[in-house]
């Protein structure tokens, strides 16, 4: 897999520069919960003063250090909700978003080289209502609605899994377990979501505006990937971010627990890799399916 053939998933708070023909140079973002989001490479940008003042950054940075992260792994940005409102959040490595209370209560865990987080969806919550939001500029296009149907089918078609999604489309999102919607203000390719909290999946899966220009399969890939984060899967190549040509991300408090029956090294075709290849078919590979079937 060549770096110049990759697209970056899950970019949140840093803009993606124009790529040169032979090299991509950006980090990713995803999102998690207790709210985590996975972010892009450039993390040295100082948070905007008006956003930073809403948080006790001394406490935030101190806790980040306790978790094994650096100050540059922390950023502050507005998190967009389906109704168009925003609220500042703490972003951890661009792939997870937290309120200050959630972040401070986030506790350290083992740093094993592994594939899922410490938090999963509980057995009582494994039949979930998921909605494709269709209202206003945050609404999914008809092409993206098709992609979401395909993404949901990726999970519902897994034999032996106790996960089931009931998919609807509309604007009544408040009572749904997962909401998939556009973020029209982020021009990047990819999206952001989070990790489970309290036995529930992460509620919000954003798809960036750049996906409007991608294929149904590419949108299916990003949506499936973000839903994967929402139920507790982390990047398959978190330890190296080899799919992005980078050097890895910290396991931190969210944990990185190896799922039996899956590789411990780089799996080039995993849908849960940090970056995605051009020409993706949006489908799980065998290891992705094994991982979900093992934990659910």
N, C-alpha and C positions, 0 to 999 in steps of 0.2 A: 504494500500500500504506500503510494507516494504522497508526500506531504502536500504537493501542489494540487492534488486531487481531493483534498479534504475540505469540508465545510465545518465551521465551528458551531457547536451547539451551546445554548445556554449562556449567552452573553447578557449581562444586565447593565451594570453601571458604567462601563467604559465603552466608548465608541470604537467600532472596528475600523481600522484604517484600510484604505484600498490596498489590495494584495498585489504584490509583484507576481509576475508570471510563474516563477519557480519556487516561491516560498511564502508560507503563511506564518504570520508572526503575532497571533493573538492568543490570549488565554480565554477560558470559558467560564461560563456561569451557569449554574443550575440553580436549584433552590431547595431548601430543606425546611423542615419544620419542627418542630419546636421551632421549626420553621426554617430550615436551611436553604440557602441558595448557592449554586456553584458559580464562581465568577471567573472573569477573564484574567489574562496574564498581568496586565498593567495594574498593579495595586499600590503604586507609590503616590497616587493622586490624593491630596489632602481633601477631606470632606468639606463641603460648603459650610461656612460659619453658621448660617441660619439653621442648618440641619443639625450640625454638631452640638449646638447649644441645648438641644432637646434631650441630650444624653449626658450621663456622667462618664466622659471619655476616660478619665483616670481609672475608674472602676472597670470600664469595658476593656481597656487595654490590659489592665492587671489580670482580669479573668481570662482574657485571650492567652496571655503568657502561661497561666496556670494550666490551660488546656493544651499547651504545646504549640500555639500559633504565634506569629509575629505581628507587630503593629500593622505592617503592610498587608497582612491577610484580612484586615478589617477595613470596611468602608461603610459610608452612610449614604443611602439614596432613598428616594421616594418609591414606595411599592404601590403599584396600580391595582385597584379593585375593579370588578366587572361593571360597577355603576359609574365608573369614571373618576371616583374620588381617589386620593392618594394619601399616604401616611408614611413618614420616615421610618425606616427599618435599618437594623444593623445587618450588613451583608458579610458573611463569612466565606472567604475565597470565592465570592461571586456566585456560589452555588447554593447558598442557604440564607434565608432571611429571618430575622428575629426581632421581636420587641425587646426592649432593654431587660424587662423582667424575665422573659424566656431565656435570653442569653445568659444572664447572671445565674439563673437556676440550672443552666446546662452544665452537667458534671462530667469530669474526665472518665474515660473508659480505656480498655486495652487498645494497643496500637498494632494489632496483628495485621498481617498482609492479607486482607480478605475482601468480601464483595457486598455484604449487606450491612445495614446499620444496626445499632442496638435496638432501635425501635421498629416494631412491626405493627400491622393491623391485627387487632385481637380477633379471636375466633368468633366472637359475638357480632363483629362488624364487617364480615367478609362478603356480604351481599350489599353492594353500594349503589346508590343513585348517582349517576354522573350526567351532567348537563353540558351540552354545547351551547354556549351563550350566543344569541342571535340579535342582540339589541345594539343599535348605534354603531359607532366606530369600533367598539370593542367586540362586535359580533363576528362570528366566523362566516367566511364566504361559503357559497354552495360547494366549491371544491374542497374547502377545509372541513365542511360537514361530512363529506364522503370520506375524507381522510380519517376523521374521528371515528366513524363507523368501523373502518378497517382496523384502527388502533384498538378499539374495544374488543373487536373480534379476535385480535391477537391473544388477548387474555381469556376471553370466554371460551375459546376453542381448545384451551389447554386441558387435556384429559387428566383426571385425577386431582385437579386443583380445586380448592374450596373457595377461591375467589370468583365472584360473579358481579358483573356490572349491568345495571339497568339504565340504558341510554335514552335520554330525551333531548329535545332542542327547544329553546325558548328563552325567556328572560327571568323566570321565577327561580333564581339560583340559591336563595338564602338557605333553604332546607336541604340542599343537596350535599352529598359528601365530597364530591369533586366537581369543580367548575373549570371548563376549558374555554379560553377566550383570547382575543387578540390584544396585544399591546401596541397600539398604533403609533406611539411616540418613540419606539425603539426600532430603528431601521435594520437591525441585524438579522442574520439567519439563525434560527434556533428558538429557544424559549427558556423558561425558568419555572421551577416548582420547588417542593420541599420534602422533608422526611416526615413520617408519621409522628404523632404525639398523642399520648393518652389512649392508645389503642385505636385511634382514628387515623385515616389517611390525611395527607396534607390536602387542604381544600382547593387551593388555587393553582392552576396550571396556565401560565401565560405563553402565548405563541407570538413571536415578534413579527413586525410588519414585513420584514424582508422575506418571510415565508409566503407572502402573497404571490411572489414571482417564482416560486419553486413548484415542483411536481406534486401530484397527489401522494406518490410514494414517499417523497421527502417529508411532506407534512405528516404523513402517517408515522414515519420514523421518529420525528421530533415529539409528536404527541404520545406515542408509545413509550419513548424514553422518559418523558416528564411524568407520565402516570407511573412508570416504574419507580422513579424517585419517590412519588407520593405514597407508595406502598412499602418503601424501605430499601429498594435497591440503590446501591451507589455505583459510581463509575467502575466498570470492569477493569479499567487500566488506571485506577486512582493512584496506584503506587508509582507509576511512571508517566502517565499521560502521553504514552507513546503514540497514540493516535493523533495527537496534536503536535508531536515533535517537541514536547516539553519535558520537564524533569520530575513531575509528580506533584501530588497534593498531600497535605497531612491528613491522617486519619482523624485526629482530634477526638472530641468527646462523642461525636456521632458514631464512632467505631467503624471498624472495617473487618467484619467477621467472615472468614472463608466459608463458602457454601460447599458442602461435600459433593463430589461428583463433577466439579467444575475445575478448570485449570487454575493454577496459582500464578502462571506467567501471562504474557500478553496474548490475548485472543483477538486477532485482527478483524474478525467479522462480527464481533459482539455488538448488538444494538445498544448496549449500555456503555460503550466506550465514550470517552469525553468528547471526541470529535467524530463527525460522520463523513463517510466518503460520498463523493458525487456518484450518482447511479445507484444509490441504495434502493432496495425493494421494500424497505419498511417492515421487514419481517424479523422475528426472533431467529437466531441460529439455535442449534441443538443445545449448546451450553446455557443460553438464556432461558430456554424452556425448562431445562433440568433445574436451573437455579430456582425458578418460581415454583415448580412442582415440589421441590425439596422443602421450601419454607412455608408453602401454603397448601 
